[in-house]
Amino acid sequence: MAKPSNTKSSFIKTPSSFFTFLPVSPFTSLLNKFPSLRIHRPYSSSRPRSYLFVFFLLILLSLLGLSLLRLVSVSQNPSPSFLTLLSPPPSHPPFASPSSKNHEPVVLSRSATMPLPAHPVSGNATAEEAEFWAQPDGEGYRPCLDFTIQYRKASAKISKEKQKFLMVVVLGGLNQQKTQIVDAVVIARILEAALVVPVLAVDQIWQDESEFSEIFDVDHFKRTLQADVRVVSSLPSTHLGSKPTINTQMPDNVSPLWIRTKFLKELNRGGVLILAGMYSKLSKNLPLDLQKLRCKVAFHALRFVSPIQELGDKFARRLWIKGPYIALHLRLEKDVWVRSGCLTGLGPEHDDIIRKIRESQPQLLTERLNMTNTQRRLAGLCPLNALQVARLIKALGAPRTAQVYRAGGELFGGAQALQGLVEEFPNIVTKEMLAREGELSPYINRSSAMAALDYIVSLRSDVFLPSNGGNMGSAMQGHRAYLGHRKFVKPNHRGIVGLLEDTSISEAEFSNIMKKMHRRHQGQPEKRTNERSSSRGVTAYPVPECMCRHGNRSLLRS
């Protein structure tokens, strides 16, 4: 999803519990520092006697429910073929942490999303088609979240923290929010504070008022992280009158030392710290244990709620049973063209619409202001349009009959925007086309849930390709790597554009050039720790901090 240009494009939709722990004066202070945030405040009344009656009634019902649960035994046995990728062999049993709710262990080797098995190449496929569907060599890399002894010793105290609390307000679309939630957990660990379940801001573009618990499995989030950070749903009564420290601006690339120096003294004194507008401010280079914690949050703790996860799995299976499929994340929505400063390729009429929006809201333009459209395009800063994507995957060997899943929002230009892709690959489907009657009804006008469904289907695809980098591309790159280096084609925008416009190159020659250009950009292990490590996040490049070579051994410790 596209990144809002500034905090003025968002407002906070707070869960009802938010107002049970935040006193009026500090919250007013937050509004003064963040004046563009609009707050939905639920009605509440004070009736202590009624609350006391309800409290005892809930206890009675809970005891009755526990009695009934003892009569029911539920067993789930996932197919071994889906677990072999992450499950360690019997000689190395998985490490687990006990559940605070039901005392069942959280096994990391089974808490990550499992990929659907790769399809065997059909005997009727040409050599070129077989090469396209072939998965990259993972080179023996497997997840390794083996935290140090020092980290685990410190966890004994940090995981029981009851005096210091971190609250975060995360902004943007789903994948931006996930990145900020990952860093929020790490910051809580750095400060040795408990983390209050994050508040999701409502973005001006996406207009989704979903709460954290409506998108992510809160109980799973808490249980998976209970050995690292204590996660609570709201502040305890002891902190109701606390005056929190509020921060809405943070410089880029901050270190753990900066975090402690800036916030620890006030947090120790006041007990509550609120962070808003975090946009990936935490350094990409952190101590090894904290990098592993990032991976643990991104790939294990942040699981979608069951209704969303199960529906996404259904969509993926409906495609998978028919054969291999490609997932394309086409970033061709109106806001993408406005923010990128690029021409749409749909003709003067559509370009004029985008130009007028940019002129009326110049702050939306996020790409380099001193560059013309032509300069941006030749520099590889523009998203590939549908025709360019079609030519690329055709050149790489995709058969015309391939199933193509289109992820993403509403296309600017409608059917015209997709025409170039449809002509080359007619078997294009979307979640709306895969859904049966009523299946998408709960998620109408809920962009985060819709994005989550796209994420699930894309993650399970045989091949994934983003038309533009962005948050979805980065998230998918890292997650597919973590699940066994599933094929991820990373387009060379700068190299492609000039060749697409060269009419003297034949299709066969273009195909050869594209294959050579992308030979090492199809999801093979790529180490983060090189000369570009300062700009590469570990959740996009999990090798080598979160994935190691251990033969057939996978080290996953809580």
Salt bridges, closest charged atoms under 4 A:
GLU128 OE2 - LYS515 NZ 2.67
GLU139 OE1 - ARG549 NH2 3.11
ASP146 OD1 - LYS292 NZ 3.39
ASP183 OD1 - ARG294 NE 3.11
GLU192 OE1 - LYS157 NZ 3.48
GLU209 OE2 - HIS40 NE2 3.63
GLU211 OE2 - LYS13 NZ 3.46
ASP217 OD2 - ARG303 NH2 3.31
ASP219 OD2 - ARG223 NE 2.96
ASP228 OD2 - LYS296 NZ 2.56
ASP252 OD1 - LYS281 NZ 2.93
ASP313 OD1 - ARG460 NE 2.81
GLU333 OE1 - ARG331 NE 2.95
ASP335 OD2 - ARG339 NE 3.76
ASP352 OD1 - ARG355 NH2 2.24
ASP352 OD2 - LYS356 NZ 3.39
GLU359 OE2 - ARG355 NH1 2.88
GLU424 OE1 - LYS394 NZ 3.50
GLU439 OE2 - ARG318 NH2 2.85
ASP454 OD2 - LYS431 NZ 2.99
ASP462 OD2 - HIS119 ND1 3.38
GLU501 OE2 - ARG377 NH1 2.20
GLU507 OE2 - ARG391 NH2 3.15
GLU526 OE2 - ARG536 NH2 2.72
GLU545 OE2 - ARG528 NH2 2.70
